[in-house]
Amino acid sequence: MSVYIDAHCHLVASDFQQDLDAVIERAKQVGVAAALVVAEDFEEFQKILDLSDRFPDFIMPCLGVHPVQGDPLVEQRSVSPEDISAALPFIEEHSDRLIAIGEVGLDFTPRLCKGDDDKTNQRQVLTKQVELAKKLDLPVNVHSRSAGRPTIALLKELGATNVLLHAFDGRASVAMEGVQSGYYFSIPPSIVRSEQQKLVKSIPLENMLLETDSPALGPEKQVRNEPANITISCEYIAKIKNVDIGTVKQITMENTLKLFPKLKKFIRI
């Protein structure tokens, strides 16, 4: 029996405060067995662990510090080394509960990353978190907006082997450099309206996972996304790859369990 696993989402976001129970129920109804809930900043760490306590059979915690910090509705900035000073010991202390370290990575979007100093800080922060992931034998759940090639290059340089690149926005040819290193790529429902169809054509199904990035990257712009929409990603991949939906569901599930082996304790197949 195959199930869906949402490999990257943000269920501690304020967007879900009012109806998270219903959101999770809808996900379960379409066959989602688990959701890897990633952090963006240290403030979310305890919230994610608490959510995992509340939904122990569904919420799979991943803790890490995102390359962009701050409230998107107020002001955002590039991450600094100070942002991980409390995060790293917390991750180490709670590592037995974690499925992965994430969301970590690089983001060179010009309005957020103002120059070489910001890029250097982001690289330092990613390096520290990848080194910790290797020490703890945990995979990394990676963000790489406007920084696909430098992210893959740094991960390879650091010897990272268990890597998920989520919602990759780089060229398919760059993604193939990651594929050659054994990295995985997760595809969100926004693929139906994005320019990344070539990515789905190029990446082997054996290197693909499914994600939603909820509440972002839904099939419709400016509409809250949720884990139940993972079926849209699966259907789209099946269409592009010219295989049946069941095959995509089965192979992406196997890939997810291979990359995140701790999930096997929680998911009954």
N, C-alpha and C positions, 0 to 999 in steps of 0.2 A: 504494500500500500504506500502510495506517495502522498506527501503533504506539502503545503506551501510554508516557507520560512521567510519572513521579512528580514533581510540581512542588514537593514540600516533604516532606522526611523527615530523620531524625536517625540515620544509620547509624554514627556514631562512638559512639553510646550504648553503655554497658557491656553492655546486653542482647544485643548482637550479637557480643561478643568471641569466643565459642566457635564460632560457626557462620556467620559472615558469607558465606563462599564458597557455602555451601548456600542461604542466603537469597537471594543474588544469582542463583544458578542457577535457583531456583524462579521468581523474577521474570522472568527471561529466557524461561523455558518458557511463561509465559502471555502473552508479547509485550511486556514492558516493555523499552524500548530504552535508557532512561537514568533516573537519579534525581538530582534536585537536592538535595544534602546541605547543610543549613544549620547554622550555628553558633549557640550560645547565649552563649558567653563566649570571651574571648581565649584561654584554655587550649586550646580545641578547634581553633583556627585551623590550627596546623601539623598536627594529627592529620588534619584534613580534606584538606589538600593531600597528605599522605602517602598517604591512602586513594585519592585521585585518581590518584596515581602507580601505585598497586597495581592499580587497575581503571580505566585511562584511557578505556576505551570505554563506561563505565557511570556512574561517579561524577562528577557535575558540581558543582564546589565553589561555595558561596555563603558569604561571611564577613560577620558582623555581630554586634552585641552586643544581646542580648535585654533587654527591660525588667525582667525578673526575674532576679536573680543568686543564686547559692548552690545548695547541694545540697538537692533536695526531701526527701531522707531525713534531713537534719540541720536546716538552717535556711535559709530563703529571705528575700530582702529586695529592695526596689525598687532599680533601677540608680542609680548616681551618675555624675557627669561623669568621675570618676577612672577608672571602668571602661573608658572608651574612649581613655584617653591613649596606651596602647601599640597599641590596636587600629587606630586610624585610619591611622597611618603604615604599619602592616603591610598593611592593605588596599590602600593606594596603591601600595606596593612590588610587590604580587603581583596587581595589577588585571588584567593581561593574561591571567591564568589563571582569572579569576572569571566566572561566568555571571550573578551578581547579588550584591547586598548584602543579607544577611539571616541570621538572623532578627532583624528590628528591629521597633519598634512601641511601643504603649502597653498597659499592663495595670493596670486600676484595680480589680482584685479587692480587696475591703476588707481581707482578712487580710494582703495583701502590700503594698498601697499605703495607708499609714497616714494620709495627709493631703495638704494642698496642697503642702508641700515636696517630697514624693515625686512628685507629679504634675508639678511644675515641673521637677524633675530628669529625669524620663522624657521630657518634651517637649524639653528641651535636648539630651538624648542622641539622640533621634530626629531632631531638626532637624540636628544635626551630620552624622549618617550619611546623611540624604537629600541634604544639600548636597554631600557627597562623591560620592554616587551620580550626581548631576547633573553634577558636574565630570568624572567618569570615564565618563559615558554608560552607566551600568549600571542595570538595573531594581532595584526594591526588593521583597523578599519579607517581607510584613508580618504581624505578630501584633497582635490588637486585642481581646483578651478583656476583657469588661465595659467596653469603651471604643470601641465601634464608631463612634458619631457623632463624638467628639472626634478619633479617629484620622483619619477621612476628612476632617474639617474642617482639621486641621493639614496633611495631605498636600496638600490643595487650596491652602491658604494658601502653602505652600512651592513651589508650582508643579510638584509631582511629577506626571509623566504616565505613566511605565511602572511600574505598581503591581500587585502580586498581594496580595490580602487572603486569607490562608489561614484555613480553618476559622472563618469569620466567625460570631460568636454573637449579633450584634445583630439588630434587626428587619429584615424584608424591605424596609420603606419606607426605612430608613436605607441599606441596601445599594444601593437604587436611586439614591441620591445619588452613590454611587461609580460605578455603571454610567453615569450621565450624564456623569461625568468621564473615561470610557473605562477605568476600572479593571476588573481581572479578579478572580474569586473561585474558589478551589479547594475542591473538595468531598471530604472524607475518607470512608472506609468506615463510620465511626461514624454517618453520616447515617441508616442503617437503624434506629438506636435513639435518635435525638436528636429534639429538638423543632423542628428547622430545616427540616422538609420544605417549609414555606411559602417559604423562601428559594430552594429549587430550583425551585419553581413560578414564582417571580417573576423571577429573574435570567435574562436571555436566554442561550440556549446559546452565543451568540457571545461571551459574557463569562465563560464557565466553563472551568476547568481541572480536572484530576484530581490528587489528592494522597493520601498515606496518613498523613503525620505520624508514621510508624513511629519508635519502638515504641508510640506512643500512638494514641488515636482509632481503634482497630480495631472490627470489627463486634460483638465481645463485650467487655464490660467486664472489666477486670483480666486480659485475655489479650494477650500481646505481639502487636502488629500488625507486618506486614511488607509490602514493596512489591508482592508478588504479589496482595495483597488489593485492589489498585486496580481490579480487574475488578468488585468489589462496588459501588464508587462508580459506575462506568460503567453497570452494569445498573440500578441504582436510579434514576439520572438518566433513563435511557431509559424506564423504567416511568412515572415522574412526568410526563415530557414527552410521553409517548405517541409515541415515535419508536424506530427500531430501534437496537440496541447499536452496530452499525457506524457509524451516523451520529454518535452521541455520541463514539465513539472518534476518528473522522476530524476532527470539528470541534474537539474539545478539543486534539488534536494540533496542528492548524493554529494555534489560539489560542496554544498554548505556544511554538511556533516564532516566532510574531509578537512575543510579549512578550519572549522570551529569544533574540534572533537569533543569539547565539554558538553555540547548540546545533546550528545547521545544519552547523557544521564537523564535528560528531561523529556525527550521526544520518543514516544512509543510508536513504532511503525509495524 
